[in-house]
């Protein structure tokens, strides 16, 4: 496969982002991104979405009151 159309890109984009494709396919995709602003924009949007999702996950904390409650419930139930 020498060239990709945009539909091919959609099928391979996840593998590209997750670095699960071989170097030849990666080069072909990157060449397409240089020529196709629409696919490049989609790539950037997905990468940004993933980064924001990871950041939101990292910032989520469980309130101390909940942690303490769970800790004491476990101690009570399994203290035999």
BELSULNOR-V954928 format. One record per backbone hydrogen bond with DSSP energy under -1.0 kcal/mol. NH is the residue of the N-H (numbers start at 1). CO is the residue of the C=O. E is the energy in kcal/mol with one decimal. If there is no record, write none. Layout:
<<NH & CO & E> <NH & CO & E>>
//
This chain:
<<9 & 5 & -1.8> <10 & 6 & -1.9> <11 & 7 & -1.4> <12 & 8 & -1.4> <13 & 9 & -1.6> <16 & 12 & -2.1> <17 & 13 & -2.8> <18 & 14 & -2.5> <19 & 16 & -1.1> <20 & 15 & -3.4> <26 & 22 & -2.3> <27 & 23 & -2.3> <28 & 24 & -2.1> <29 & 25 & -2.6> <30 & 26 & -2.6> <31 & 27 & -2.1> <32 & 28 & -1.9> <33 & 29 & -2.5> <34 & 30 & -1.6> <35 & 31 & -1.1> <36 & 32 & -2.0> <40 & 36 & -2.0> <41 & 37 & -2.4> <42 & 38 & -2.0> <43 & 39 & -2.6> <44 & 40 & -2.5> <45 & 41 & -2.4> <46 & 42 & -2.5> <47 & 43 & -2.5> <48 & 44 & -2.4> <49 & 45 & -2.4> <50 & 46 & -2.4> <51 & 47 & -2.3> <52 & 48 & -2.7> <53 & 49 & -2.3> <54 & 50 & -2.5> <55 & 51 & -2.3> <56 & 52 & -2.5> <57 & 53 & -2.0> <58 & 54 & -2.1> <59 & 55 & -1.8> <67 & 63 & -2.0> <68 & 64 & -2.7> <69 & 65 & -2.0> <70 & 66 & -2.5> <71 & 67 & -2.5> <72 & 68 & -2.5> <73 & 69 & -2.3> <74 & 70 & -2.4> <75 & 71 & -2.3> <76 & 72 & -2.4> <77 & 73 & -2.4> <78 & 74 & -2.4> <80 & 78 & -1.4>>
//
